[in-house]
Amino acid sequence: MTDPMPAGYGRRRLAARCRRITDDSSFGMVVFAVILLNAGLMGAETYSGLAEAHRQALQLAEQGCLTLFTLEMLLRLGSYADRPKAFFRDPWNIFDLLIVASAFMPLLRENTTVLRLLRLARVLRTARFLPHLRILLVAVGRSLPGTASFLFVGALVLYVYAMVGWVCFAESDPQHYGSIGRASLTLFLLTTLDGLTDAVRAGLQISRFSIVYYASYALLASFVLVNVLIGVVLNSLDEAREMEDADARARERAANDTDVADEVRERIVAARLALDDLEASLADVRPPSGQDRAPDPKREPAPDDGDVDGDGLGAPPGAGPERQLESAV
């Protein structure tokens, strides 16, 4: 028991201290306020007169924001000191690390346009501190596959109706249906139902059956497909909300497990220290190896060789030969 501290004990203590800071609600509020301040500074730089008059103050404020962002990232990295791989399992940690680290890259710092875009990307970090906004962003990302399918079906419907419109109205209304491109643009604008009344009136002057064409297109494109898109987004929103709840439960479970493990480790270390103290105290009171032990007064002396009965008298002098023989044996 020469080493009472287990391996990695320092990393676990560092992670526990940093996690205690980063999990505090006031820490998130401060970072959120710094993000909004950084966004306000970017907006102030768009006014040339204000930027010229307070250039030094704006630069100092920007450096201060960058310093606070760097300190925040160091604390977040420190909170994962006992499990570094878990840091990179969270996409928001990777996003924050790339945004903050990009400000120190030489090539990016020299490009003013790219640097401003990266500074603008810091505003997206507000989603980390707003759960509902984070859910919406995750829902938008998860709805992209369904949205791609919707766009394919919508483009197919638009192409079919554009071809029908070109066949039926190209000669009568070449301005809107003279080619497949013009017909597609006209129908795409009609998807929002804006100008549908004028289009129906113009179609009725050509043929009475045009009402079927426009009514079916409005019903299919403006109601059915749009409702399908809304359904895809709502489904993705439910999935994102379930993922957020699962992540919250996982973080809470991990925090509880970490607290229990730290408590057990602290008890083990305390027990090891107590055992070391006990061994040291025993070594101080232990007698030397060559020292004779003091005789025990309560212990009876061993009987004499002639005392067979164990009474200390041996064989009497006048005993018979058999008794003397037994005593000799």
NUVEXVO-61233 format. One record per residue: x, y, z of N, C-alpha, C in turn; residue in one letter. Coordinates in pm, whole numbers, padded with zeros to 5 digits, always signed. Atoms other than C-alpha are relative to their C-alpha. Layout:
// NUVEXVO-61233
XYZXYZXYZa
...
This chain:
// NUVEXVO-61233
+00083-00121+00000+00000+00000+00000+00086+00125+00000m
-00087-00117+00008+00267+00244-00094-00064+00114-00075t
+00064-00105+00079+00042+00433-00343-00149+00001+00030d
+00140+00001-00038-00294+00522-00186-00090+00057-00107p
+00081-00062+00105-00414+00719-00492-00013-00094-00119m
+00014+00086+00116-00562+00505-00773+00037+00074-00127p
-00038-00060+00128-00465+00561-01135-00115+00084-00054a
+00101-00089+00056-00649+00855-01294-00080+00076+00103g
+00076-00070-00103-00764+00997-00963+00002+00151-00023y
-00009-00144+00027-00638+01345-01058-00092+00043-00113g
+00089-00034+00111-00828+01339-01388-00146-00001+00043r
+00138+00006-00047-01147+01237-01214-00034+00119+00088r
+00027-00119-00082-01115+01516-00961-00012+00125-00086r
+00009-00114+00091-01050+01767-01240-00132-00001-00075l
+00126+00009+00073-01349+01639-01436-00118+00034+00091a
+00109-00028-00093-01571+01657-01128-00011+00151+00029a
+00003-00144-00028-01471+02017-01054-00048+00079-00122r
+00043-00071+00122-01512+02133-01416-00147-00027-00030c
+00140+00033+00026-01843+01948-01448-00093+00074+00095r
+00080-00075-00096-01969+02119-01135-00020+00144-00049r
+00012-00138+00051-01903+02455-01306-00086+00003-00125i
+00072-00003+00128-02035+02371-01653-00147-00039+00014t
+00139+00040-00019-02354+02211-01521-00082+00103+00076d
+00072-00104-00072-02441+02520-01322-00079+00086-00098d
+00086-00080+00089-02727+02723-01472+00058+00139-00023s
-00058-00134+00017-02544+03053-01413+00111-00001-00104s
-00104+00010+00102-02255+02931-01631-00062+00008-00140f
+00067-00007+00129-02493+02874-01923-00056+00138-00030g
+00053-00134+00021-02653+03215-01872+00110+00098-00039m
-00113-00089+00032-02314+03388-01881+00046-00023-00144v
-00043+00030+00137-02211+03209-02201-00104+00048-00100v
+00107-00048+00089-02548+03287-02358+00005+00151-00016f
-00011-00146+00007-02506+03656-02272+00121+00042-00083a
-00119-00033+00080-02156+03657-02425-00027-00024-00148v
+00035+00026+00141-02293+03503-02747-00085+00113-00056i
+00083-00112+00046-02559+03774-02770+00083+00128-00012l
-00089-00116+00009-02293+04039-02699+00084-00006-00127l
-00078+00015+00121-02080+03899-02979-00083+00030-00124n
+00089-00031+00112-02378+03916-03216-00027+00150-00010a
+00020-00145+00002-02442+04277-03113+00122+00075-00051g
-00123-00063+00049-02078+04368-03179+00012-00014-00152l
-00003+00017+00145-02102+04223-03529-00097+00095-00068m
+00096-00094+00057-02413+04429-03593+00050+00144+00007g
-00052-00137-00012-02240+04745-03467+00108+00028-00103a
-00105-00021+00099-01953+04691-03710-00054+00031-00139e
+00057-00030+00132-02192+04725-04005-00023+00151-00020t
+00014-00145+00010-02229+05098-03927+00141+00060-00010y
-00137-00045+00026-01920+05255-04079+00042+00112+00095s
-00036-00110-00089-01931+05572-03870+00025-00048+00141g
-00019+00054-00135-01970+05384-03543+00124-00087+00008l
-00118+00087+00000-01704+05131-03639+00129+00081-00002a
-00119-00084+00006-01453+05404-03722+00024+00074+00130e
-00016-00079-00122-01521+05603-03407+00039-00086+00120a
-00026+00088-00115-01501+05305-03169+00069-00128-00045h
-00066+00120+00053-01273+05068-03358+00077-00075+00110r
-00081+00064-00103-01039+05003-03065-00087-00067+00106q
+00090+00057-00101-01324+04946-02819-00067-00127-00053a
+00063+00118+00059-01493+04704-03058+00098-00117-00010l
-00100+00107+00008-01170+04511-03109+00028-00060+00138q
-00022+00051-00135-01111+04486-02734-00118-00086+00047l
+00118+00078-00037-01468+04366-02683-00002-00135-00071a
-00006+00126+00074-01424+04105-02957+00105-00094+00059e
-00103+00084-00063-01101+03981-02798-00047-00053+00136q
+00054+00047-00127-01277+03963-02463-00099-00115-00018g
+00094+00107+00029-01557+03753-02612+00074-00128-00039c
-00077+00118+00041-01302+03522-02775+00070-00065+00120l
-00063+00054-00121-01120+03485-02441-00099-00078+00084t
+00102+00070-00078-01442+03391-02264-00044-00129-00069l
+00035+00123+00073-01532+03142-02538+00108-00106+00016f
-00110+00094-00017-01188+02985-02508-00001-00060+00140t
+00008+00050-00137-01220+02959-02130-00115-00097+00016l
+00114+00092-00006-01562+02801-02171+00035-00135-00061e
-00034+00126+00066-01424+02542-02412+00101-00080+00082m
-00095+00071-00086-01135+02460-02178-00072-00067+00118l
+00077+00060-00110-01381+02402-01894-00080-00120-00048l
+00075+00114+00054-01593+02178-02115+00092-00118-00030r
-00096+00108+00022-01287+01981-02219+00044-00061+00132l
-00040+00051-00131-01184+01953-01855-00108-00086+00065g
+00108+00081-00058-01527+01815-01760-00004-00140-00057s
-00008+00133+00059-01455+01520-01990+00141-00058+00015y
-00137+00049-00018-01101+01459-01859+00004-00148+00035a
+00002+00141-00038-01201+01122-01714-00055-00090-00110d
+00054+00079+00113-01374+01010-02039+00007+00086-00127r
-00017-00092+00115-01231+01203-02338-00082-00039-00122p
+00075+00041+00119-01409+00994-02602-00145+00045+00005k
+00139-00043-00013-01748+01096-02466-00019+00144-00047a
+00011-00139+00046-01672+01459-02555-00034+00006-00148f
+00021-00004+00144-01668+01381-02926-00124-00076-00044f
+00125+00064+00036-01989+01180-02914-00114+00100-00008r
+00104-00104+00003-02188+01501-02868+00028+00093-00119d
-00025-00088+00116-02226+01690-03201+00015+00147+00037p
-00012-00140-00039-02268+02021-03020+00138+00031+00054w
-00137-00022-00047-01930+01978-02852+00096+00017-00117n
-00086-00010+00118-01764+01923-03190-00023+00134-00071i
+00031-00128+00066-01944+02224-03339+00062+00117+00077f
-00058-00109-00081-01840+02452-03050+00152+00001-00009d
-00146+00007+00006-01481+02327-03063+00051+00052-00134l
-00044-00048+00131-01452+02394-03438-00017+00151-00012l
+00024-00144+00010-01602+02742-03407+00104+00078+00080i
-00096-00072-00085-01372+02844-03122+00142-00019-00052v
-00136+00026+00047-01060+02677-03263+00030+00070-00132a
-00024-00066+00129-01109+02838-03605+00053+00142+00016s
-00048-00136-00021-01037+03179-03453+00150+00006+00022a
-00145+00002-00024-00679+03067-03380+00077-00058-00118f
-00068+00054+00117-00602+02918-03722+00057+00114-00084m
-00063-00113+00071-00356+03141-03914-00068+00034-00132p
+00059-00027+00131-00517+03103-04257-00137+00064+00012l
+00134-00056-00016-00864+03181-04130+00003+00139+00062l
-00008-00133-00063-00756+03477-03919+00037+00108-00102r
-00041-00099+00100-00607+03646-04225-00112+00034-00097e
+00111-00024+00091-00928+03615-04429-00114+00066+00078n
+00101-00074-00076-01167+03883-04303-00140-00053-00024t
+00134+00048+00032-01473+03746-04483-00030-00131+00070t
+00020+00130-00066-01430+03392-04355-00008+00017+00150v
+00002-00022-00144-01356+03520-04006-00133+00056+00046l
+00131-00055-00036-01678+03722-04003-00110-00107-00009r
+00099+00108+00010-01877+03422-04121+00011-00096+00118l
-00018+00087-00116-01726+03212-03844-00049+00067+00128l
+00055-00074-00114-01808+03482-03593-00152-00002-00002r
+00145+00008+00012-02162+03478-03727-00051-00138+00041l
+00041+00136-00037-02174+03101-03676-00007-00017+00152a
+00008+00009-00146-02122+03161-03304-00142+00024+00050r
+00138-00027-00042-02480+03287-03290-00080-00131+00005v
+00071+00128-00001-02596+02933-03371+00026-00079+00128l
-00028+00069-00126-02439+02824-03042-00106+00027+00106r
+00109-00024-00094-02742+02973-02868-00092-00121+00010t
+00085+00119-00005-02920+02649-02959+00044-00095+00110a
-00048+00088-00109-02704+02475-02699-00067+00033+00132r
+00057-00044-00126-02865+02678-02422-00150+00019-00007f
+00145-00008+00017-03220+02684-02565-00050-00136-00046l
+00039+00136+00040-03363+02331-02562-00102-00004-00113p
+00103+00003+00104-03665+02416-02777+00059+00036-00137h
-00066-00033+00126-03450+02580-03044+00085-00116-00047l
-00080+00116+00035-03218+02279-03035-00087-00111-00058r
+00092+00101+00052-03516+02050-03089-00043+00034-00142i
+00041-00041+00134-03627+02254-03390+00111-00023-00102l
-00111+00021+00093-03281+02243-03548+00021-00148-00029l
-00014+00144+00021-03255+01869-03494-00114-00053-00086v
+00115+00043+00081-03605+01826-03639+00018+00037-00147a
-00024-00039+00139-03510+02021-03950+00103-00092-00065v
-00101+00090+00055-03202+01805-03995-00054-00139-00027g
+00055+00133+00019-03396+01482-03952-00109-00003-00107r
+00105-00005+00103-03668+01597-04193+00057+00014-00141s
-00058-00019+00134-03422+01646-04481-00023-00121-00092l
+00030+00112+00092-03458+01288-04619-00145+00000-00047p
+00140-00007+00041-03837+01318-04615-00029+00119-00089g
+00017-00118+00084-03816+01666-04762+00052-00025-00141t
-00052+00033+00133-03602+01534-05048-00100-00084-00079a
+00104+00079+00068-03870+01276-05129-00118+00087-00039s
+00110-00092+00032-04135+01548-05112+00035+00086-00122f
-00040-00083+00113-03936+01766-05351-00002-00079-00132l
+00003+00083+00121-03902+01478-05597-00143-00020-00049f
+00140+00018+00039-04277+01408-05592-00059+00132-00050v
+00050-00130+00044-04353+01782-05618+00051+00038-00137g
-00055-00030+00133-04117+01823-05914-00065-00086-00107a
+00066+00087+00096-04279+01524-06085-00141+00051-00033l
+00135-00054+00023-04630+01667-06037+00008+00130-00080v
-00015-00127+00071-04512+02010-06155+00035-00024-00146l
-00040+00028+00138-04352+01863-06466-00118-00053-00082y
+00115+00057+00072-04662+01662-06561-00102+00109-00032v
+00097-00107+00023-04895+01961-06520+00055+00106-00095y
-00059-00097+00093-04650+02188-06703-00008-00051-00144a
+00013+00057+00135-04648+01950-07002-00144+00007-00049m
+00142-00011+00039-05029+01937-06999-00036+00144-00032v
+00027-00141+00028-05044+02316-06981+00063+00047-00130g
-00064-00038+00127-04799+02354-07269-00079-00054-00119w
+00079+00059+00109-05008+02118-07483-00131+00075-00019v
+00134-00059+00008-05336+02291-07401+00002+00151-00020c
+00006-00146-00001-05243+02660-07363+00118+00068-00068f
-00119-00062+00060-04920+02715-07558-00037+00098-00110a
+00037-00089+00112-05089+02868-07863-00084+00117+00050e
+00088-00107-00046-05347+03070-07669+00069+00093+00099s
-00068-00082-00102-05121+03194-07385+00149-00031-00002d
-00145+00031+00008-04757+03174-07501+00082+00070+00106p
-00076-00072-00101-04649+03425-07238+00018-00084+00126q
-00007+00081-00121-04723+03175-06958+00025-00147-00028h
-00014+00142+00031-04720+02837-07134+00070-00023-00133y
-00066+00013+00130-04502+02897-07440+00108-00108-00001g
-00103+00104-00009-04235+02648-07317-00016-00073+00133s
+00010+00076-00124-04189+02390-07046+00053+00080+00119i
-00053-00083-00108-03984+02640-06845-00100+00103+00047g
+00099-00100-00038-04248+02913-06855-00121-00063+00067r
+00114+00068-00060-04524+02666-06777+00032-00045+00142a
-00039+00043-00134-04330+02529-06479+00007+00119+00096s
-00007-00119-00084-04265+02881-06348-00139+00051+00034l
+00137-00045-00025-04632+02975-06385-00068-00088+00105t
+00064+00091-00096-04749+02665-06198+00067+00007+00137l
-00068-00012-00129-04485+02707-05930-00051+00122+00077f
+00055-00119-00065-04614+03058-05858-00144-00021+00044l
+00138+00029-00038-04969+02922-05850-00009-00093+00121l
+00002+00090-00115-04867+02679-05573-00042+00072+00127t
+00039-00080-00116-04915+02958-05319-00141+00058-00014t
+00135-00047+00029-05261+03027-05473-00005+00149-00029l
-00004-00142+00035-05146+03379-05554-00018+00015-00152d
+00028-00017+00143-05291+03483-05892-00081-00113-00060g
+00078+00111+00054-05502+03168-05922-00129+00049-00063l
+00126-00052+00056-05818+03372-05984+00020+00054-00140t
-00027-00053+00135-05666+03555-06283+00031-00112-00098d
-00033+00111+00088-05529+03229-06421-00125-00078-00040a
+00124+00071+00031-05871+03061-06399-00084+00079-00098v
+00078-00084+00094-06040+03355-06574+00059-00005-00139r
-00064+00009+00132-05783+03347-06852-00021-00138-00061a
+00022+00135+00053-05827+02970-06885-00142-00020-00046g
+00139+00015+00041-06206+02994-06904-00026+00066-00135l
+00014-00061+00132-06173+03223-07204+00051-00092-00112q
-00053+00093+00100-05979+02945-07379-00090-00124-00008i
+00082+00121-00003-06182+02641-07268-00063-00013+00138s
+00069+00019-00126-06434+02554-07001+00065-00111+00083r
-00062+00111-00071-06240+02242-06915+00128+00042+00074f
-00120-00046-00072-05949+02452-06788-00023+00008+00150s
+00029-00005-00143-06128+02477-06453+00040-00132+00067i
-00041+00129-00054-06061+02104-06406+00153-00003+00017v
-00146-00003-00005-05692+02160-06481+00049+00079+00121y
-00048-00084-00109-05646+02444-06233-00049-00050+00137y
+00054+00048-00128-05871+02296-05961+00076-00124+00048a
-00074+00120-00039-05692+01960-05966+00143+00033+00041s
-00136-00037-00037-05353+02126-05961+00004+00069+00136y
+00004-00069-00130-05447+02355-05670-00026-00098+00113a
+00030+00098-00104-05592+02063-05476+00121-00090+00028l
-00111+00093-00018-05292+01836-05536+00126+00070+00050l
-00126-00067-00033-05006+02087-05513-00009+00085+00126a
+00009-00095-00110-05135+02338-05260-00054-00061+00129s
+00060+00057-00120-05317+02108-05019+00063-00136+00035f
-00048+00134-00029-05207+01746-05050+00150+00001+00028v
-00146+00004-00015-04832+01798-05100+00047+00085+00118l
-00040-00085-00113-04808+02083-04851-00031-00068+00133v
+00034+00072-00123-04987+01877-04587+00095-00118+00022n
-00099+00107-00014-04751+01588-04659+00130+00055+00057v
-00121-00062-00052-04457+01821-04601-00014+00036+00147l
+00023-00034-00141-04609+01943-04274+00005-00127+00086i
-00004+00126-00074-04657+01581-04166+00142-00051+00018g
-00140+00043-00010-04292+01501-04241+00073+00081+00107v
-00067-00087-00098-04174+01799-04034-00048-00031+00142v
+00053+00030-00132-04406+01717-03743+00052-00135+00051l
-00055+00129-00039-04290+01355-03742+00146+00015+00044n
-00139-00024-00038-03928+01471-03735+00009+00077+00131s
+00001-00075-00126-04015+01712-03454-00025-00092+00118l
+00023+00097-00108-04154+01428-03243+00124-00086+00025d
-00122+00079-00016-03842+01220-03308+00110+00081+00069e
-00101-00085-00064-03618+01513-03214-00031+00021+00148a
+00036-00017-00142-03813+01566-02891+00030-00127+00079r
-00033+00126-00067-03777+01198-02802+00151-00016+00018e
-00145+00008-00011-03404+01213-02875+00052+00094+00109m
-00042-00096-00103-03368+01521-02653-00031-00054+00139e
+00035+00058-00131-03551+01349-02367+00092-00117+00034d
-00091+00113-00026-03337+01036-02407+00139+00048+00037a
-00132-00055-00034-03017+01243-02404+00000+00060+00140d
+00007-00058-00135-03133+01428-02093+00001-00109+00106a
-00001+00110-00097-03204+01100-01914+00138-00066+00006r
-00134+00061+00001-02867+00960-02025+00100+00087+00075a
-00090-00089-00073-02684+01269-01897-00025-00005+00150r
+00031+00006-00142-02865+01252-01566+00048-00131+00060e
-00045+00129-00049-02791+00881-01532+00153-00004+00011r
-00146-00003-00004-02423+00938-01617+00050+00084+00115a
-00042-00085-00112-02399+01219-01364-00019-00072+00133a
+00023+00074-00124-02552+01002-01091+00102-00112+00017n
-00098+00107-00008-02324+00710-01176+00138+00054+00033d
-00131-00060-00028-02022+00938-01173+00012+00043+00146t
-00003-00042-00140-02115+01079-00833+00017-00121+00092d
-00012+00120-00083-02158+00729-00687+00140-00059-00010v
-00135+00055+00019-01829+00611-00839+00104+00084+00072a
-00096-00087-00069-01642+00913-00705-00009-00020+00152d
+00015+00021-00144-01787+00856-00359+00065-00132+00043e
-00062+00130-00033-01680+00489-00366+00152+00011-00004v
-00146-00014+00009-01330+00583-00481+00056+00078+00119r
-00047-00076-00117-01297+00842-00204-00001-00087+00126e
+00002+00088-00115-01400+00581+00050+00114-00101-00005r
-00111+00095+00013-01145+00334-00088+00132+00066+00037i
-00123-00072-00032-00870+00597-00065+00010+00023+00151v
-00001-00022-00145-00972+00680+00293+00030-00130+00074a
-00028+00129-00065-00970+00309+00384+00146-00038-00014a
-00143+00031+00018-00623+00266+00235+00088+00084+00091r
-00077-00086-00091-00490+00561+00431-00013-00048+00144l
+00019+00050-00136-00643+00421+00750+00079-00128+00024a
-00078+00122-00013-00482+00082+00687+00149+00029+00010l
-00142-00038-00011-00143+00246+00629+00033+00054+00139d
-00023-00051-00135-00175+00433+00960-00001-00113+00102d
+00007+00113-00094-00273+00110+01136+00126-00085-00008l
-00124+00077+00014+00029-00076+00993+00118+00073+00064e
-00109-00076-00062+00257+00207+01102-00007-00007+00152a
+00012+00008-00146+00119+00200+01457+00035-00139+00052s
-00037+00136-00040+00156-00181+01475+00150-00021-00005l
-00146+00013+00010+00518-00155+01361+00070+00067+00118a
-00062-00068-00114+00590+00087+01649-00010-00082+00128d
+00020+00073-00126+00453-00144+01923+00045-00144-00009v
-00042+00139+00016+00585-00478+01785+00136-00019+00069r
-00129+00022-00069+00871-00628+02013+00104-00050-00097p
-00107+00051+00087+01213-00714+01866-00009-00151-00015p
+00014+00142+00031+01246-01062+01713+00080-00089+00095s
-00084+00085-00086+01527-01193+01949-00032+00011+00147g
+00027-00022-00142+01376-01080+02278-00083-00116+00057q
+00074+00110-00062+01260-01357+02522-00129+00052+00060d
+00128-00038-00058+00904-01349+02633+00004-00021+00152r
+00008+00014-00145+00832-01304+03006-00083-00122+00035a
+00077+00121-00037+00714-01623+03183-00138+00036+00050p
+00139-00022-00039+00345-01652+03237-00021-00064+00136d
+00017+00061-00133+00272-01700+03610-00117-00095+00007p
+00117+00086-00004-00059-01868+03536+00025-00134-00065k
-00027+00125+00072+00102-02141+03324+00064-00100+00096r
-00053+00102-00090+00169-02466+03516+00130-00056-00055e
-00126+00057+00049+00523-02614+03500-00021-00140-00054p
+00010+00132+00060+00576-02925+03294+00034-00106+00104a
-00028+00105-00099+00570-03247+03496+00136-00061-00020p
-00132+00061+00005+00897-03418+03581-00006-00132-00075d
-00002+00125+00077+01009-03719+03378-00046-00118+00082d
+00040+00111-00084+00949-03944+03675-00141+00010+00049g
+00135-00021-00047+00610-03803+03754-00096-00039-00109d
+00091+00049+00104+00385-04017+03541-00139+00047+00024v
+00137-00039-00031+00073-03916+03722-00020+00149-00016d
+00015-00144+00016+00146-03551+03670-00021+00072+00129g
+00019-00068-00127+00138-03476+04042+00128+00060+00054d
-00127-00060-00041+00507-03371+04059+00076-00079+00102g
-00067+00077-00103+00607-03651+04299+00086-00112-00054l
-00076+00110+00059+00742-03918+04065-00039-00131+00066g
+00027+00132-00060+00756-04279+04171+00052+00000+00142a
-00046+00002-00140+00778-04325+04550+00114-00099+00017p
-00116+00089-00015+01094-04487+04682-00039-00141+00038p
+00035+00132-00044+00912-04778+04842-00097-00071-00090g
+00096+00063+00090+00702-04863+04543+00054-00131-00048a
-00037+00130+00050+00704-05210+04401+00074+00008-00130g
-00075+00000+00126+00905-05322+04102-00083+00040-00119p
+00084-00035+00114+00609-05288+03870-00020+00151-00010e
+00019-00145+00001+00552-04929+03975+00125+00071-00043r
-00126-00061+00040+00921-04847+03941+00027-00022-00148q
-00018+00023+00143+00927-05013+03600-00086+00093-00083l
+00090-00095+00071+00628-04804+03489+00056+00141+00003e
-00060-00135-00010+00805-04492+03618+00120+00012-00093s
-00115-00007+00089+01118-04580+03425-00042+00007-00144a
+00050-00006+00140+00925-04644+03108-00054+00137-00027v
